[in-house]
Amino acid sequence: MLYYFQNMTLRGLTGGRYLVLLAAIFPGISLQRNDSSVQLVLQPSEASPPIGDYILKSLNGNPCIKATMGAEYIITEQKKTWYFNLDPSRVRISGYCDKEAAVLSLTLPDDAAGLQFTFKKEKSLFYVSNLTAHVSPVPVCQKCANKTYSGLVDHDKLFMVQVGQSFSCKSESLLSTSSELKIKLVPLQIQAFTQPSDHYGQAVECWADFNKRIIPIILEATVVGLILITVLTFLFIKDRRRQGYDRI
């Protein structure tokens, strides 16, 4: 949700200070003044990020990358943790699609924040080979200087699946891009290179979702097994005792 204010005061507060006050009252939102400047205000507490659908089309007009996700920036400053959620309604989508490489770039006005995915295709597989992120918020304290927090992940094959399938993860995907900046994607579904219309291909769930689904089944089966073992052991002991009485 966006709030636009210009030339406003509240009991002596300037428009900029009023924005900071509103940000403190409404956690999880970003604020923008209705002029040439854009102000991103970090929040001291988490709020669920809004989910956006991001589609990049090739030159022939066919979808080549699609991502559905909520994106949260987690910033560490002055030994404290601050948060900022990417607002899909303000995001500008750009990038390119090639046979073996593709890029999806999501940026806010004035490049105040950005998130970029670089995809790579190897034979029948595709994955994210590089993820970069940056955010330039309003300083979190009076003595803090203006600062851009940025980082990248480039040593993992992220979200790998077969070409024609989509990677899906309802659990949190937490990526550390630097000592000061982490990116949380939740939920996440993503596909590149081949995209049937605007729909995803067969979804392949992440390990976290698989574990959440399979562990309760395993625990339930273990409990049932223990109960059966207990019952069978009781019946066996009872039968042995009865046979002993018959001999006497």
C-alpha positions as CSV (number, residue, x, y, z in Angstrom):
1,M,0.0,0.0,0.0
2,L,1.3,3.5,-0.9
3,Y,0.7,6.8,0.9
4,Y,1.3,10.0,-1.0
5,F,1.8,13.3,0.9
6,Q,3.1,16.7,-0.1
7,N,3.5,19.9,1.9
8,M,1.8,18.5,5.0
9,T,2.5,19.2,8.6
10,L,1.2,17.8,11.9
11,R,1.8,20.0,14.9
12,G,5.0,21.3,13.5
13,L,6.2,18.2,11.8
14,T,7.4,18.6,8.3
15,G,6.1,16.4,5.5
16,G,9.2,14.1,5.7
17,R,9.0,13.6,9.4
18,Y,5.3,12.9,9.0
19,L,6.1,10.1,6.6
20,V,8.5,8.6,9.2
21,L,5.7,8.9,11.8
22,L,3.2,7.1,9.6
23,A,5.7,4.4,8.8
24,A,6.1,3.7,12.5
25,I,2.3,3.5,12.9
26,F,1.7,1.2,10.0
27,P,4.4,-1.5,9.9
28,G,5.4,-3.2,6.7
29,I,4.5,-0.4,4.3
30,S,6.7,1.8,2.2
31,L,6.0,5.5,1.9
32,Q,6.5,7.9,-1.1
33,R,6.2,11.6,-1.3
34,N,4.4,13.0,-4.3
35,D,7.4,14.7,-5.7
36,S,10.6,13.7,-7.5
37,S,12.1,11.9,-4.4
38,V,11.2,8.4,-3.2
39,Q,11.7,7.5,0.4
40,L,11.8,3.9,1.6
41,V,11.3,3.5,5.3
42,L,12.5,0.4,7.1
43,Q,10.3,-1.1,9.7
44,P,11.4,-2.6,13.1
45,S,9.0,-5.5,12.9
46,E,8.1,-8.0,10.2
47,A,4.9,-8.0,8.2
48,S,3.9,-10.6,5.5
49,P,5.1,-9.3,2.1
50,P,2.5,-8.7,-0.6
51,I,2.6,-11.4,-3.3
52,G,3.1,-10.3,-6.9
53,D,3.0,-12.0,-10.3
54,Y,6.0,-10.9,-12.4
55,I,6.1,-11.9,-16.1
56,L,8.8,-11.1,-18.6
57,K,8.0,-11.7,-22.3
58,S,10.4,-12.4,-25.1
59,L,10.7,-10.3,-28.3
60,N,8.0,-12.5,-30.0
61,G,5.6,-11.7,-27.1
62,N,5.6,-15.1,-25.5
63,P,6.2,-15.4,-21.7
64,C,9.7,-16.6,-21.0
65,I,10.0,-15.9,-17.2
66,K,7.3,-16.0,-14.6
67,A,7.7,-15.5,-10.9
68,T,5.0,-15.4,-8.2
69,M,6.4,-14.4,-4.8
70,G,6.5,-12.0,-1.8
71,A,9.9,-10.4,-1.3
72,E,11.2,-9.1,2.0
73,Y,14.5,-7.3,2.6
74,I,16.0,-8.0,6.0
75,I,18.6,-5.4,7.0
76,T,21.0,-5.5,9.9
77,E,22.2,-2.1,11.1
78,Q,23.5,-1.0,14.5
79,K,23.1,-4.6,15.8
80,K,19.4,-4.3,15.1
81,T,17.2,-5.9,12.4
82,W,15.0,-3.9,10.1
83,Y,12.6,-4.9,7.3
84,F,11.3,-3.7,4.0
85,N,8.7,-5.4,1.8
86,L,8.8,-5.1,-2.0
87,D,5.5,-3.6,-3.3
88,P,4.4,-5.3,-6.5
89,S,2.3,-2.3,-7.6
90,R,5.4,-0.1,-7.9
91,V,7.7,-2.6,-9.4
92,R,9.2,-2.1,-12.9
93,I,9.9,-5.3,-14.7
94,S,12.8,-5.6,-17.2
95,G,15.3,-8.2,-18.4
96,Y,16.0,-10.4,-21.4
97,C,15.5,-13.9,-22.6
98,D,18.1,-16.0,-24.5
99,K,18.4,-19.7,-25.4
100,E,20.6,-20.5,-22.4
101,A,20.5,-17.4,-20.2
102,A,17.8,-15.1,-19.0
103,V,17.4,-12.2,-16.6
104,L,14.4,-11.0,-14.6
105,S,15.0,-7.5,-13.0
106,L,12.5,-6.0,-10.5
107,T,13.2,-2.3,-9.6
108,L,11.3,0.4,-7.7
109,P,11.2,4.1,-8.9
110,D,14.5,6.0,-8.7
111,D,16.2,2.5,-8.3
112,A,15.4,2.8,-4.6
113,A,15.3,-1.0,-4.4
114,G,15.9,-3.8,-6.8
115,L,16.0,-7.6,-7.1
116,Q,17.5,-9.4,-10.1
117,F,17.5,-13.1,-11.0
118,T,19.9,-14.5,-13.6
119,F,18.8,-17.8,-15.0
120,K,20.9,-20.4,-16.7
121,K,19.9,-23.5,-18.7
122,E,22.1,-26.6,-18.8
123,K,20.8,-29.3,-21.1
124,S,17.4,-30.3,-19.6
125,L,17.8,-28.3,-16.4
126,F,17.4,-24.6,-15.4
127,Y,18.3,-22.7,-12.2
128,V,19.1,-19.3,-10.8
129,S,22.8,-18.8,-11.1
130,N,23.0,-15.3,-9.7
131,L,20.7,-13.2,-7.4
132,T,21.5,-9.6,-6.7
133,A,19.6,-7.2,-4.4
134,H,19.9,-3.6,-3.2
135,V,17.8,-1.1,-1.2
136,S,18.4,2.5,-0.4
137,P,16.2,3.4,2.6
138,V,15.8,6.4,4.8
139,P,18.6,6.2,7.6
140,V,17.3,4.3,10.6
141,C,18.8,6.7,13.1
142,Q,19.7,10.4,13.4
143,K,23.4,9.8,13.2
144,C,23.2,7.2,10.5
145,A,24.4,8.2,7.0
146,N,22.5,7.6,3.8
147,K,23.4,4.1,2.8
148,T,22.7,1.5,0.1
149,Y,22.5,-2.1,1.3
150,S,23.5,-4.5,-1.4
151,G,24.7,-8.1,-2.0
152,L,24.6,-11.1,-4.2
153,V,24.3,-14.9,-4.2
154,D,26.4,-16.5,-7.0
155,H,27.8,-19.7,-5.6
156,D,24.6,-21.9,-5.7
157,K,22.4,-23.4,-8.3
158,L,19.2,-22.0,-6.8
159,F,15.7,-23.4,-7.5
160,M,16.9,-26.1,-10.0
161,V,14.2,-28.1,-11.9
162,Q,13.7,-29.6,-15.3
163,V,13.0,-27.3,-18.2
164,G,9.3,-27.1,-18.6
165,Q,8.6,-27.5,-14.9
166,S,8.3,-24.8,-12.2
167,F,10.0,-24.5,-8.9
168,S,7.5,-24.1,-6.0
169,C,8.2,-23.4,-2.3
170,K,5.5,-22.3,0.2
171,S,8.1,-22.3,3.0
172,E,10.5,-19.4,3.5
173,S,13.5,-19.2,1.1
174,L,16.0,-17.1,3.0
175,L,19.0,-16.0,1.0
176,S,22.0,-14.2,2.6
177,T,23.4,-11.7,0.0
178,S,25.8,-10.0,2.5
179,S,26.4,-9.6,6.2
180,E,23.9,-6.7,6.2
181,L,21.3,-7.8,3.8
182,K,19.2,-10.9,3.5
183,I,16.3,-11.6,1.1
184,K,13.3,-13.7,2.1
185,L,11.1,-15.0,-0.7
186,V,7.8,-16.5,0.6
187,P,5.9,-18.1,-1.1
188,L,7.8,-18.7,-4.3
189,Q,7.0,-20.2,-7.7
190,I,9.3,-19.5,-10.6
191,Q,9.8,-20.8,-14.1
192,A,12.1,-19.7,-17.0
193,F,12.8,-20.5,-20.7
194,T,9.6,-22.4,-21.5
195,Q,6.2,-21.1,-20.4
196,P,2.9,-22.5,-21.6
197,S,0.8,-19.4,-22.0
198,D,0.6,-17.5,-18.7
199,H,0.4,-20.7,-16.6
200,Y,3.2,-22.6,-14.8
201,G,4.4,-26.0,-15.8
202,Q,4.3,-29.0,-13.4
203,A,5.3,-27.7,-9.9
204,V,8.3,-29.3,-8.2
205,E,8.2,-28.7,-4.4
206,C,11.2,-27.6,-2.4
207,W,12.8,-29.8,0.3
208,A,11.3,-27.7,3.1
209,D,7.7,-28.2,1.8
210,F,8.5,-31.9,1.2
211,N,9.8,-32.3,4.8
212,K,6.7,-30.5,6.2
213,R,4.5,-32.8,4.3
214,I,6.3,-36.1,4.8
215,I,7.5,-35.8,8.4
216,P,3.9,-35.9,9.9
217,I,3.2,-39.0,7.8
218,I,6.4,-40.7,9.1
219,L,5.6,-39.7,12.7
220,E,2.1,-41.0,12.4
221,A,3.4,-44.3,10.9
222,T,6.0,-44.6,13.7
223,V,3.3,-44.1,16.4
224,V,1.0,-46.7,14.7
225,G,4.0,-49.1,14.5
226,L,4.8,-48.7,18.1
227,I,1.2,-49.3,19.1
228,L,1.1,-52.5,17.0
229,I,4.4,-53.7,18.6
230,T,3.1,-53.0,22.0
231,V,-0.2,-54.9,21.4
232,L,1.6,-57.8,19.8
233,T,4.1,-58.0,22.7
234,F,1.3,-57.9,25.2
235,L,-0.6,-60.7,23.4
236,F,2.6,-62.8,23.1
237,I,3.4,-62.5,26.9
238,K,-0.2,-63.2,27.8
239,D,-0.2,-66.3,25.6
240,R,3.1,-67.5,27.2
241,R,1.7,-67.1,30.7
242,R,-1.4,-69.1,29.8
243,Q,0.7,-71.9,28.4
244,G,2.7,-72.0,31.6
245,Y,-0.4,-72.4,33.7
246,D,-1.6,-75.3,31.5
247,R,1.6,-77.3,32.2
248,I,1.0,-77.1,36.0
